[in-house]
Amino acid sequence: MISLTQPAQGLGIGSAVGITYVPGVSLLSHYFHRRRALAMGIAVSGSGLGGAVHSIILNKLFHGPVGFHNGVRASAGMVGGLLIIAILLMKPRLPPISRKHGSTLQDLRKFLRDPPYVIMVFGTVVVFAGLYFPIFFLQLNAIKNGISQSLAFYTLVILNASSAVGRIVPNLLVYRIGVFNLMIPSVVISGALVFVILALKDTAGTIVFAILYGFFSGACDQNVYDDLDTQGLGGLVGTPIAGALLSKDFIWWRPSLFSAISVLIGALCFSTTRAIVARRKGTSWL
């Protein structure tokens, strides 16, 4: 589709990812109970690992003898082959939920009568409106700071690889300290790290930032939310806003401020939800 029109390709890939990602990850919950968070964390770590490996492959193909067009075709073949394997391996264990006694409107009314969940969903949208700014613009920031383009490219590889680790390791602690107790510090640290991008001036600082932000943003992005589609909504509006704030003059403090505040507001929402639920259940281990 890239060879035809980029808008159509963007619409197609975005829709396809949403359609396959959410059900694909949800299927795992059919097979795990005690270690569900860890299993789903390992599954979604593939996006970080794929982001690291696939970007290297594409870079070598595009700038090698294969060229752009054949490189795109090779990428499509690899992705298609992996998807076929995934589809053949996936099978639901539980029957579909019956809709005989409910409707979408009834679900919406029930949703609106649950304040902690509403706050949680809003916080998720806000977090992901700011979380992706460093991921999309770290390479550009590195180049603007005088880092070579080849090394700047590998900052994203490092960030994605660290993200894969961040999606797995924190889930080992979920059962000991609770999802909220793990997630809220990760979100707060990610928000604080967004400000750090303003202080990056050299290669060492950029690489350290890529490692730290990849890990903690991966911990935020792991599958600990019930409504995965809200992540896409936040990313849909947040990254274009950050790009517009950056402008052609590269005013870095404006998108950094917007993104950091968004993430920290989300952390406040999660903390509020945790406080309400903890009061209801009479425990702080959430």
C-alpha positions as CSV (number, residue, x, y, z in Angstrom):
1,M,0.0,0.0,0.0
2,I,3.0,2.3,0.5
3,S,3.5,2.3,-3.3
4,L,-0.1,3.5,-3.8
5,T,-0.8,6.1,-1.2
6,Q,0.5,6.8,2.3
7,P,-2.8,7.8,3.8
8,A,-4.4,4.6,2.8
9,Q,-1.4,2.6,4.1
10,G,-1.7,4.5,7.4
11,L,-5.4,3.8,7.7
12,G,-5.0,0.2,6.8
13,I,-2.1,-0.6,9.1
14,G,-3.6,1.3,12.0
15,S,-6.9,-0.5,11.7
16,A,-5.2,-3.9,11.2
17,V,-3.0,-3.5,14.2
18,G,-5.9,-2.5,16.4
19,I,-8.0,-5.4,15.2
20,T,-5.3,-8.0,15.7
21,Y,-3.4,-6.7,18.7
22,V,-6.3,-6.4,21.2
23,P,-7.9,-9.9,20.5
24,G,-4.5,-11.5,20.2
25,V,-3.3,-10.3,23.6
26,S,-6.7,-11.0,25.2
27,L,-6.6,-14.6,24.1
28,L,-3.7,-15.1,26.5
29,S,-6.0,-14.4,29.5
30,H,-7.9,-17.5,28.6
31,Y,-5.0,-19.7,29.5
32,F,-3.4,-18.0,32.6
33,H,-4.7,-17.0,36.0
34,R,-2.0,-16.7,38.6
35,R,0.8,-15.7,36.1
36,R,-1.5,-13.8,33.7
37,A,0.3,-10.5,34.0
38,L,3.7,-12.1,33.3
39,A,2.4,-14.1,30.3
40,M,0.9,-11.0,28.8
41,G,4.0,-8.9,29.5
42,I,6.1,-11.5,27.7
43,A,3.7,-11.4,24.8
44,V,3.6,-7.6,24.4
45,S,7.4,-7.4,24.8
46,G,7.4,-8.6,21.2
47,S,6.6,-5.0,20.1
48,G,9.7,-3.7,21.7
49,L,11.9,-6.5,20.4
50,G,10.3,-6.2,17.0
51,G,10.9,-2.5,17.0
52,A,14.6,-3.0,17.7
53,V,15.2,-5.9,15.2
54,H,12.8,-4.8,12.5
55,S,14.2,-1.3,12.3
56,I,17.8,-2.6,11.9
57,I,16.6,-4.9,9.1
58,L,14.8,-2.1,7.3
59,N,17.7,0.2,7.6
60,K,20.1,-2.3,6.1
61,L,17.6,-3.2,3.3
62,F,16.8,0.4,2.4
63,H,20.4,1.5,2.3
64,G,21.8,-1.6,0.8
65,P,21.5,-3.2,-2.7
66,V,17.9,-4.3,-2.1
67,G,16.6,-0.7,-2.1
68,F,13.4,0.8,-0.7
69,H,10.7,-0.9,-2.8
70,N,12.1,-4.4,-2.5
71,G,12.9,-3.8,1.2
72,V,9.3,-2.9,1.8
73,R,8.2,-6.1,0.0
74,A,10.6,-8.2,2.1
75,S,9.3,-6.6,5.3
76,A,5.7,-7.3,4.2
77,G,6.6,-10.9,3.5
78,M,8.3,-11.4,6.9
79,V,5.4,-9.7,8.8
80,G,2.8,-11.7,6.9
81,G,4.6,-15.0,7.6
82,L,4.8,-14.2,11.3
83,L,1.2,-13.3,11.4
84,I,0.2,-16.6,9.7
85,I,2.2,-18.5,12.3
86,A,0.5,-16.5,15.1
87,I,-3.0,-17.1,13.7
88,L,-2.4,-20.8,13.5
89,L,-1.2,-20.9,17.1
90,M,-4.0,-18.8,18.6
91,K,-7.2,-20.5,19.8
92,P,-9.7,-19.2,22.3
93,R,-10.3,-21.5,25.2
94,L,-13.5,-19.9,26.5
95,P,-16.8,-19.4,24.6
96,P,-17.8,-15.9,23.4
97,I,-19.7,-13.7,25.9
98,S,-23.4,-13.8,25.2
99,R,-25.0,-10.5,24.4
100,K,-28.6,-11.7,24.9
101,H,-29.1,-9.8,28.1
102,G,-27.1,-6.7,27.5
103,S,-26.2,-4.0,25.0
104,T,-23.5,-1.5,24.3
105,L,-25.6,1.3,25.7
106,Q,-26.1,-0.7,28.9
107,D,-22.4,-1.3,29.1
108,L,-21.8,2.5,28.7
109,R,-24.2,3.3,31.5
110,K,-22.5,0.8,33.7
111,F,-19.2,2.3,32.8
112,L,-20.3,5.8,33.7
113,R,-21.6,4.6,37.1
114,D,-18.1,3.4,38.1
115,P,-16.0,6.5,38.9
116,P,-12.7,4.7,39.5
117,Y,-12.9,3.0,36.2
118,V,-13.8,6.2,34.4
119,I,-10.9,8.0,36.0
120,M,-8.6,5.1,35.1
121,V,-9.6,5.2,31.4
122,F,-9.2,8.9,31.2
123,G,-5.8,8.6,32.9
124,T,-4.8,6.0,30.3
125,V,-5.7,8.2,27.4
126,V,-3.8,11.2,28.9
127,V,-0.7,9.1,29.7
128,F,-0.4,7.8,26.2
129,A,-1.0,11.2,24.8
130,G,2.4,12.2,26.2
131,L,4.3,8.9,26.5
132,Y,5.2,8.5,22.8
133,F,6.8,11.9,22.3
134,P,10.4,10.9,23.2
135,I,10.0,7.6,21.3
136,F,9.1,9.4,18.0
137,F,11.5,12.4,18.4
138,L,14.6,11.0,20.2
139,Q,16.4,10.3,17.0
140,L,15.7,13.8,15.7
141,N,16.9,15.3,19.0
142,A,20.1,13.3,18.8
143,I,20.8,14.5,15.3
144,K,20.1,18.1,16.3
145,N,22.6,17.7,19.2
146,G,25.4,16.8,16.7
147,I,25.2,13.0,17.0
148,S,25.9,11.2,13.7
149,Q,22.8,9.9,11.9
150,S,24.0,6.3,12.1
151,L,24.4,6.4,15.9
152,A,21.2,8.5,16.3
153,F,19.4,5.7,14.6
154,Y,20.6,3.1,17.1
155,T,19.3,5.2,20.0
156,L,15.8,4.0,18.9
157,V,17.1,0.4,18.7
158,I,18.4,0.7,22.3
159,L,15.1,2.3,23.5
160,N,13.0,-0.5,21.9
161,A,15.2,-3.2,23.3
162,S,15.0,-1.7,26.8
163,S,11.3,-1.4,26.4
164,A,11.0,-5.1,25.8
165,V,12.8,-5.7,29.1
166,G,10.5,-3.2,30.8
167,R,7.5,-5.0,29.7
168,I,8.6,-8.3,31.3
169,V,10.7,-7.6,34.5
170,P,8.1,-5.4,36.3
171,N,5.5,-8.1,35.9
172,L,7.6,-10.4,38.1
173,L,6.8,-8.1,41.0
174,V,3.1,-7.5,40.3
175,Y,2.1,-10.5,42.4
176,R,4.1,-9.2,45.4
177,I,3.3,-5.5,45.4
178,G,0.2,-5.1,43.2
179,V,-0.4,-3.6,39.8
180,F,-1.1,0.0,40.9
181,N,1.8,0.0,43.3
182,L,4.0,-0.9,40.4
183,M,2.4,1.1,37.6
184,I,2.1,4.5,39.3
185,P,5.9,4.8,40.1
186,S,6.7,3.7,36.5
187,V,4.4,6.4,35.1
188,V,5.8,9.1,37.4
189,I,9.4,8.3,36.5
190,S,8.5,8.3,32.8
191,G,6.9,11.7,33.1
192,A,10.0,13.0,34.9
193,L,12.2,11.6,32.3
194,V,10.4,13.5,29.5
195,F,11.8,16.7,31.0
196,V,15.3,15.2,30.9
197,I,15.2,15.2,27.1
198,L,15.8,19.0,27.3
199,A,19.1,18.4,29.0
200,L,20.5,15.9,26.5
201,K,23.6,17.2,24.8
202,D,25.9,14.3,24.1
203,T,26.0,10.7,23.1
204,A,26.4,9.2,26.6
205,G,23.4,11.1,28.0
206,T,21.3,10.2,25.0
207,I,22.1,6.5,25.3
208,V,21.4,6.5,29.1
209,F,18.2,8.3,28.5
210,A,17.1,5.7,25.8
211,I,17.8,2.8,28.2
212,L,15.9,4.4,31.1
213,Y,13.0,5.7,29.2
214,G,12.7,2.5,27.2
215,F,12.5,0.5,30.4
216,F,10.0,2.7,32.3
217,S,7.8,3.5,29.3
218,G,7.7,-0.2,28.5
219,A,6.6,-0.8,32.1
220,C,3.8,1.8,31.5
221,D,2.9,0.3,28.1
222,Q,2.7,-3.3,29.4
223,N,-0.7,-4.9,29.4
224,V,-2.0,-3.9,32.8
225,Y,-5.0,-2.0,31.4
226,D,-8.4,-3.6,30.7
227,D,-9.2,-1.3,27.8
228,L,-6.2,-1.5,25.4
229,D,-8.0,0.6,22.8
230,T,-7.7,3.7,25.0
231,Q,-3.9,3.6,24.5
232,G,-4.4,4.0,20.7
233,L,-6.7,7.0,21.3
234,G,-4.1,8.8,23.4
235,G,-1.3,8.1,20.9
236,L,-3.5,9.2,18.1
237,V,-3.9,12.8,19.4
238,G,-0.7,13.2,21.5
239,T,2.0,12.7,18.9
240,P,0.6,15.1,16.3
241,I,0.1,17.7,19.0
242,A,3.7,17.3,20.1
243,G,4.9,17.6,16.6
244,A,2.9,20.8,16.1
245,L,4.3,22.2,19.3
246,L,7.9,21.4,18.3
247,S,7.3,23.3,15.0
248,K,9.9,23.8,12.2
249,D,11.9,25.9,14.6
250,F,12.5,22.9,16.9
251,I,11.3,24.5,20.2
252,W,11.9,21.5,22.3
253,W,10.6,22.7,25.6
254,R,7.0,23.1,24.4
255,P,6.3,19.4,23.4
256,S,8.4,18.2,26.4
257,L,6.3,20.3,28.7
258,F,3.0,19.1,27.1
259,S,4.1,15.4,27.2
260,A,5.5,15.4,30.7
261,I,2.3,17.1,32.1
262,S,0.1,14.7,30.2
263,V,1.9,11.7,31.7
264,L,2.0,13.1,35.2
265,I,-1.8,14.0,35.0
266,G,-2.3,10.4,34.1
267,A,-0.3,9.3,37.1
268,L,-2.5,11.5,39.3
269,C,-5.6,9.8,37.8
270,F,-4.1,6.3,38.5
271,S,-3.3,7.4,42.1
272,T,-6.9,8.6,42.6
273,T,-8.3,5.3,41.3
274,R,-6.0,3.4,43.5
275,A,-7.0,5.4,46.6
276,I,-10.7,4.8,45.9
277,V,-10.3,1.1,45.3
278,A,-8.0,0.7,48.3
279,R,-10.7,2.3,50.5
280,R,-13.4,0.0,49.1
281,K,-11.3,-3.2,49.6
282,G,-9.6,-2.1,52.7
283,T,-6.1,-3.0,51.5
284,S,-3.2,-1.0,50.0
285,W,-1.9,-4.0,48.0
286,L,-3.4,-3.1,44.7
